[in-house]
């Protein structure tokens, strides 16, 4: 029997047409081929398969037993082949996909409520898994362990990124902190304070510490915590300063206990983005999720 690599797959469409039409001329018309061309295709198919396939009978052409078996196989195989070449259609309502995201507790808090409402409204059979942020998360995305990252700053190659929103920073302090009533905070006053650092990567708080280190003015970390929520919770009753995304700081301020003051101008706003591996560029489910996230952030 011939091996698949030795078979001319251009004969597949004529084979299917001939077996369904059971007539050379009708098969030729169906594929917009001339009758002589279809006749030559039939001769090649007979030689390749070692079977007559079509034989003349009293009422016209009839299928040989081998041709009947082939016709039954083609009914199953051709739709699958068409699916391979036409691409996957994603129907959220009927899907049961597991979407794996990673981000800090801040980015999860920005997305989770509104995003999950949309995900489950449109795709109730799907699930969403948020993983914590850690120092090898970009590598995890490269290796397929996570589908999508939502983060501040930039992602390294080969990951692709799409900006989502920009967020400034503010400081959360106790209401009796010396700077609690300040309308502006100078860099010098800020650096004189003791700080809570959110360990985003390698003991540093990403954009905040990069901005200060670029000026040669690093801050002193009195406390390091793994989450933004833990930083906000550690402030009451101390002289510590937690530098947090502004909306997050406002959300977690406790009236009468903590208050929000501006961060120094040296700590500018941060652009947040979503990033993914290029192999997911054309995955219909992942494209749907990315568009849903972009819309959620834009309208949220």
N, C-alpha and C positions, 0 to 999 in steps of 0.2 A: 504494500500500500504506500502511496506517496506521502512524504512528510510535509507538514504545513509550509515549511520554508521553501519547498520546491513547487508549491502550487501557486498559480497566478490568481490572486484574489480578485482581480478584475472580472473573473468569470462568475463570481458569486451572484451578482445582480442578474445576469442573463440566466443562470441556473434557476434562481427563484422564479423569475418571470416565466420561463419555459414550463416549469413544473406546475405553476398556478394557472397559466393560460392554456397549457396543453396544445399549443399551436404556435408554429414558428412565426407566422406573420403577425399575429396578435401580440406575441411577446416582443417582437421588433418594434411595433407601434408604441407599445407601453414604455419602452426605454428610448424612444426616438432614435432607433437604429434602422439601417436598411435591412431588408430580408436576407440578402447574401451575407451581411456581416453577422446576423444572428445565426444563420445556418453554419457559418464557420465556427462560431462560439459553441454551437451544439456538437460539432464534430470534435472540437478540442475537449469538451467536457466528457464525451464518450470515451475518448482516448485516456483522459486523466483518471476517470473513475472505473474504467473497464466494464462499462454497462451501456446498453442502448438508451436507457432512460425513457425515451419516447418511441413507441412503436405504433404503426398504423393499424387501425382496427376498422370494423364495419361503420362505426359512427365517428371516425376521426382518430386522432392520436390517443393512445392510452399510456399510462405510466407503468413501468415495470415494477415488480415488487421492490427492487432496490430504490427506485425513484420515489416510491410512496414513502419508504422509511426516511429518505433524505428530506422529502417535503415536510414530514412531521418534525424532524430535527430543526429545519430552518424556521419553522413557526416559533420555536423557542429561542433559537440562537440569534436571529436577526434583530429582534427588539433589544436584546442585550448589547449587541454590537452597535446599534444606533445610539444607545445610551452612552456607550464609551466615547463615541465621536461627537455627539451633540452636546455633551456636558450634563452635569447633574442639576436637576431642578430642585429647589428647596421650597417646600411648603411649610411655613412656620406652624400653621394650625394642625398639621398632621405629623410634625416632626417630634422626635424624642431625643434631642441632642444634649450632650453634656458640655457646657461651655466652661473652660478653665481660665480664670482671670487671676492676676496678682497685682497687689498694690498695697500702699501703706493704709493704716486705719483711717487717715484723712481722706485719701482718694476713694476708699470704699464708702465712707460716710457721705461723700459728695454724690456718688453714683447710686448707692444701693437701693434706697427707697423708690425713687422715681424710675430707675432702670428696671428693677425687678417687677414693678407694677406693669410696665410695658412688655417685658419678656413674657410674663405669665398670662397677660391679656391676649397676646398674639400667638404664643406658643406654649400652651398650658402643659404639654407633655415634656418640655425641656427642663433641664436643671442647670444651676449656676453654682460653681465652686470658686470661692474667693480664697486664694492662698496668701499667706503673709509675705511681706517684702523681706528679702535677705540678700546677702552680698553676691550670690551666684544666680540671681533671678534672670538676668539677661542670658546667661548660658543655658538656663533651663528652657527659655523660649527658643533658643537655637536648636536644642536637642528634642523639642517637641513635648516637653513635660508640662508646659503651660501654653495656652493659645494666645492670650492677649495681656499686655502689661499696661497699666494706667499709672502714670508717674510724672514727676517733675523733672525738668532738664531734658537731656538728649540720650538716645539709645545708641549703642555702638553698632557698627556694621557687623553682620549684614542685615540687621533688623530694619524694617521700614517704620516710619513714624508719621502720625497725623496730629497736628496741634488741636487741642480741645478748648482750653480756656486759660486765662491769665489770672493770677491771684497775688495780691500784695501780702505783706507780713505785718503783724502787730504783736505787741507784748502783753502777756497776761501777768498781772502782779497782784499781791494782796492789797486790800484797800488801805492798809496802814503802811505800805511801802513808801519810802521817801520820794519816789517818782510817780506815785499814784495819781497825782493831780496835774501831771505835766501835759501840756498841749503839744509839745515837741520834745524829742529826746536826742541829745547830741551823741555822737559816737563815743566821745570821751566818757560821758556819764553812763552810757550803756555798758562800756567795757569795765567801768569801775564796779559794776554789779557782779553778783555770782549767778550762774546760769544753770538752767536745766537744759540738757541737750537731748534731743530725740535721736536715738541711734538708728538712722536710716541705712547707712552703709559704713562699715569700718569705724564705728564710734563717732561718726560725724553726721551733721544734719544737712547734708546735701548743699543746696543753694545758699543757706545762711552762712555756713562755715566757709564755703568756697569764696563767697563775697568778701568776708572779713580777711581771710588768708591772702587774697589777692592784694589787699591793702597793707599786708604785713601786720595786721592788727587782730590776731586770733583772740577769742574770748576764753574765759576760764570756766570750765565745766565743773560745777560742784556736784551735780547729780546727772547721771546718764540713765535714760529709760528707753524701753523699746517702742513705745507708742505715744502718739500725740495726746491721746486721752489720759495716759498716765502722767504726762507732763502737766496737763491742766489740773489733774487731781492733786499733784504734789505742791502746788503753789500756796494754798491757804495756810496762814499762820507762819509764813517764812519770809525771808528777804530775797527769795529766788525770783528770777525772771525767766518765763517760758516764752520763747519766740515761736509763734505759730502762724499758720495761714490766717489771714484776717477774719474771714467768715467763721472759721473754726474757733478762733479765740472769742469772738462775740457770742457764739452759740454756747460756749462752755463757761462764760463768766457767770459767777453766782452773785446776785445783788447783795450788797452788804458784806461780802466776803472777798471777792476778787473783782478786778476792774481791768479794762483794756486801755492801753496807751499806745501811741504810735511807735513803730520801730524806727531806728535811725535811717536817714535817707540812703546811707551806704548799702543797706539791704533792700534792693529793689524788688520789683515783682518777679514772680516765677511763672514761666509758661509750662503748662501741664499738657501731656500728650498721651496718646495710646500707641503702642508699638507691637509689631508682630513679625514673624518670620516670612520671607517672600513666598515660601511654599504655600502659604495660606491666602495669597493675593486673590486667587480666583475661586476659593472655596465659597460656595453660595451661602452656606450657613454663617460662616465667619463674616462675610461681607454684610449680611443682614444685621448681625450683631454690631459691627462697627458703625453702620449707619444709624442704628438705633441709639447707640451711645452718643454719637455726634448730635443727633436730634434732641436727645434727653438733656444734654448739657446746654445746648443752644436755647431750648425753651424752658429749662428748669429755673 
